[in-house]
């Protein structure tokens, strides 16, 4: 009887905790030309399963499927997607792989002397370090410059291979979109696609 009593108390708490931590949500919408299905991932740990990196916690990833109707040709342009947040009215357009995982070497120098080199970098809503390599800088005036690197950042290559392709097609197309936005609750997010006349707006729960 005691075990049953505690189970009845703990069950609502478990359910409440699960609801509070919801970090994946799928929404579906359509217009005259296509059906749009989007799954948002907002937890950095889940991003690792998609792109083998948490992207330093600065991004939200959307799994997108565009399904043209009635054999119509539709033009897929990543610039037609906009992620909105009710939190402070934040907005974000998707980034390309090169904007997230830059190619090159970040060189920090102090008063003309080289201090630390850090290959590649992850860019986000704020300035961040070199993709987890870290940098040590002494006190004083520090200058940061980027030198081109012949080797392609493997993260950039992976991001580009999974990104939603831009093209004109009458066939279903799937891919990922990377939005520079962080520390959001699913219920605050809205994804808009298309122009004013044929816009699809998706809310997530």
Helices and strands as residue ranges (DSSP letters): H 2-20, E 24-30, E 34-41, H 44-51, G 55-57, E 60-68, E 74-76, G 78-80, E 81-85, E 91-92, E 94-95, H 97-100, E 101-110, E 113-122, E 142-147, H 154-162, E 167-169, E 173-179, G 186-188, E 189-193, E 200-203
